[in-house]
Amino acid sequence: MLSFLAAAFALGIAGFDPLGSLVLLAALGLGVRRRGVVTLLVTSVGTSAGFGIAGVLGLGALLTRLGVHGFHVPHVVWVCLVTVLGVVFVAWAAWRSRPGAPTKDFGGDTSAAPRSTAPRALAVSGLLVGLSSLIDPAFWAMLVHAAHLPHQSWAVVESLIWVACSHSLLIVLVIAYLIGGPDRVASMVTGIRESHAVAVRRGISALLAAFGILLLADVIGVVATGQWFFEI
């Protein structure tokens, strides 16, 4: 069960997508009202969740009908793959921490701005945000992993975890808006950009480095003992 949850959250974090939050910030700049904000959240998360649940259940049924109950991947392939992933995460963390690296992870890109703040326009924007999950490799990795789980309920839970992680920033900003209004959201984003940008960037880099080191330690362990510490 712990391995299942670890895999679900790992794939969800890998699929993190800030597009919905960028659309929300652009809409707030245009004066969107509460109904439009809720519409954007529901359509974005609902579209991703719909495709996720349909995908894991449909793919699982297809594999069962075809008699495919699992893919056999040679042990050495897993070792090489995990090694590469570990090196990539550590290198990524080092690159983000290099001197002179930009510290604004929340830029003011308005390319995703909706043309209108009307609920219908924001529903279309939310639909497009949800559809963007289909071009995310982590989404398809989640489908394949969930399709091989022993229980369909686990597959559904994994898809929902992935959606929640993917749209986590949008969800947090919408909750902040519903509690404190647009000023609360603006202060949060401004605070992150101006006061905590370096800390946020260093924190993300530290998490990437820790995950990479964990993968490399797992490789060393499997080479030394023949057993994985973590099984995804």
Secondary structure, DSSP 8 states (H G I E B T S, - for coil): -HHHHHHHHHHHHHT---HHHHHHHHHHHTT--HHHHHHHHHHHHHHHHHHHHHHHHHHHHHHHHTT-------HHHHHHHHHHHHHHHHHHHHHHTSTT----SS----TT--S--SHHHHHHHHHHHHHGGGG-HHHHHHHHHHHTSS-HHHHHHHHHHHHHHHTHHHHHHHHHHHHH-HHHHHHHHHHHHHTSHHHHHHHHHHHHHHHHHHHHHHHHHHHHHSS-SS--
